[in-house]
Amino acid sequence: MEFKKEEIIIFEEIKKYIYNHNNILICSHKSPDGDAIGSAISIKKFIENCRNINNDLVNTNVKVLFPTEISYQYKWLTENEDIIIAETNLKLAEEAFKSADLIIASDFNEPLRLSMCKDFFETSKAKKVVIDHHPLFNNEYDVIYNSTETSSASELVFNLLSYINLNCIDDVVAIYLYIGIITDTGSLSYSCNYASTYNAISILIGTGIKGDEIHNKIFNYFPIEKTRLLGHILKDKLVVNPEYHYSYYTLTKKELCEYGYKPGYLSNVVNYALNINNIFVAASFEEKEDGITKISFRSRDGYKVNQIARDYFGGGGHMYASGADYKGSIEDAVKLFEEIIKLNINKIDCCR
């Protein structure tokens, strides 16, 4: 594989850090999605392969941490892995940050995304490496590998690991990287107009993994509760405004409880709202504890919802897929959302 000169410089720096530190903590954001899980765990499995195949990194201790629980569709990936979940063992999470001499942060662009682990991350004396494809607003790290023109953090990790030792990317590592790429591109339906993405997929499939089986486990095997919740949203909760080209739905804590909600049940459901003809912006609003409204934004055709998420709701993310934890009621969040869209209608119209 060929890499740019500036990439090679970064790869050499990260490689040096990995080989010169014994206690590595790999962490990613709260509500971990496929890219967070894939990019983080693939690094851990790769280091273990380097140890077993080349007798490298024999004294290296590697831990993986996520702030919050892993949703149902990814449980099969982590059930045999020793993963630290901060919300269920905050003391262990704090100790992991304190004992680390190298922290690799994957798939997030600011410490706030670590939720209750934010202070642990910021006060840690460990060296910090960031691997991410979101716009980066904080440059106070030792090494940064960032590219917004890349499908996923997992593709960036693939580039890094391929450079260090392609032979240590076996079918196990490949599964995690593949999942990260396909979930962050909607099964190669967006953020995937790069030849490098398909080259990575080709190499990963070449390790022997079964793309169709992986896809079914993640996207196609629904618990009945998720299916019924989806039906409720589409029939009773979806609001469509064709004049201003937006749609959204809301869900209260009571509704989530009635339908047996579990983390992951609403993954990408907001895309149904966006897929309506002549709709350019969509959002979902979920009532959470402590007066928080969880919001997911989706858009297309040039409308940048990451700016809305960041400037008005204290969130962030991709240009066309972002989110926020809004400190306020669903009613206030929806009112603000509609006001913003109507004020910016010309930006939507110009994309038609």
KACORLIN-V105972 format. One line per field, one symbol per residue. phi: phi as a letter, one per 30 degrees, with the letter a starting at -180 (. if undefined). psi: psi as a letter, one per 30 degrees, with the letter a starting at -180 (. if undefined). burial: + if it has 24 or more other C-alpha atoms within 12 Angstrom, else -. A space follows every 50 residues. Layout:
phi=???
psi=???
burial=???
This chain:
phi=.cbdedddddedddeddddcbcbcccbbddhdcdddddddddddddddde dddchchdcccbbcbbdbeddedceddcdccdcdcddcaddddddddddd cbcccciacaeeddhdceddddcddddbccbacdeccbcdbdbbcbadcb dadddddeedddddaddcccddededdddeddddchhicahbdbeddddd eddddddjdcedddedddccccdddddddddddddccdcbcddcibbabb bdeddddeciebejdceideddddddeiccbbabbcdcdhiccdbccbaa hjdcddddeddcbiclkdecabaacddldeedddededdddddceddded cd
psi=kklleeeeeeeeeeeeeefgkfjkkklallhkaeeeeeeeeeeeeeeeee eeeghlhfgkkkkkkkellklefgeffffgkikkjeffieeeeeeeeefk fkkjjkhlfkfffgbfgeeeeefkglkkkkjlglkkfjghlekkjkjfhk eleeeeeeeeeeeejffgjafeeeeeeeeeeeefghhhflhghkeeeeee eeeeeffgljeeeeeeeeffjkkeeeeeeeeeeeeffkkkjfeghllllk kleeeeeeghklkffgjgeffeeffkkgkfkllkjkkalhgkjkkkkkll hfkjffeeeeffggbablegjllljkilleeeeeeeeeeeeefgeeeeef f.
burial=---------++-+++-+++-++++++++++++++++++++++++++++++ ------+--+++++++++++++++--++----++++------++-+++++ ++++++++++++++++++-+++-+-+++++++++++----+-++++++-+ ++++++++++++++++-++++++++++++++++++++--+++---++--+ +-+++---+-+--++--++------+--++--++---++++--+++++++ +++--+--+-++++++++++++++-+-+++++++++++---+++++++++ --++++++++-+++++++++++++++-+++--++-+++-++---+--++- --
